[in-house]
Amino acid sequence: MNRSIAYGLLLSFLATVAVSQEYAGAQEKTSATLLERFRKMAKDSTWHEVATQAIPFRTFHPQGMTAANDRFYLSSVEVIDRKADKGVGHLFEMDRKGTLLREMTLGEGAVYHPGGIDYDGRLIWVPVAEYRPGSSSIVYTVAPETLQSREMFRFKDHLGAISHFPDKKLLVAASWGSRRFYRWKTLENAGEWTVSDPGHPEMFPNDSHYIDYQDVQRIPGTPYLLCSGLQTYAVDGGKAPAMKLGGIDLVHVDELHAHHQVPVPVRPALFPAWTQNPFYVEPSESGLRFFFIPEDEKSSIHVFEVVPEP
């Protein structure tokens, strides 16, 4: 090889490594900030709704939300005939204003209900299940650059939300209603992830009962997972509308136990809870920025800013 060409290739490689290290360093700093600020949130934290952006396409019944670079990805279930097990599982790619950029479908036959999703830094993990508890699921990965999907494995339970920790080589999912956590070991071979013994994961009961988790978000570089969800509470025999309580828990991936729990603002009874179902959070200039998409069919992206107490 020509010496000047070899030298040029070396410089290109070193530049790529430098950019990767810079990105990894920035991501680690962002994650540390997110974790630190979320831990400072409390029941009396002040939530400011700073923006509401209507999504200009039909969203059906949104389920999970994640972000890769400057784009959002939203999973959603289109129910055609639930009794006949007919429906379509969607994954939408949007810009930050909710404009639809691309879309794809996932699932097969009665397996058409996507759940909570997460991005592991390279792939989006999406569980798609039958629309009932205790059923069956197919777990997919989707490459955000191409929207190409890959079936990872099938499992004999309804998986309602999923997240992959590539640094710890662990995959975590929650069942319908999140009463059970499942955890698998993952392996990387020639750039492809596989799941070890998919039919026999570790199972952990979820000892947090005030909400059912619907969507999840890994905090990169940490052993923590943010789990958002809701629960409906009503007075027995009462005529008052039921209250929908939403919250977000900080769950340790090794213990699968909540270390910190934060309620979200309560809405009037006729409105869905903010955490029904998709959510995403990122650091803002001085606090945290939360994104929620609670409505069906004609949805909006609701953006909140929270500045935790020092």
Beta strands, then each sheet from edge to edge (+ up, - down):
strand 1: 47-54
strand 2: 61-68
strand 3: 71-81
strand 4: 86-94
strand 5: 100-106
strand 6: 111-114
strand 7: 118-119
strand 8: 124-130
strand 9: 137-143
strand 10: 148-155
strand 11: 159-165
strand 12: 170-175
strand 13: 180-189
strand 14: 192-195
strand 15: 202-205
strand 16: 212-218
strand 17: 224-233
strand 18: 243-252
strand 19: 257-263
strand 20: 279-283
strand 21: 288-292
strand 22: 300-306
sheet 1: 1+ 22- 21+ 20-
sheet 2: 2+ 3- 4+ 5-
sheet 3: 6+ 8- 7+
sheet 4: 6+ 8- 9+ 10-
sheet 5: 11+ 12- 13+ 14-
sheet 6: 11+ 12- 13+ 15-
sheet 7: 16+ 17- 18+ 19-
end
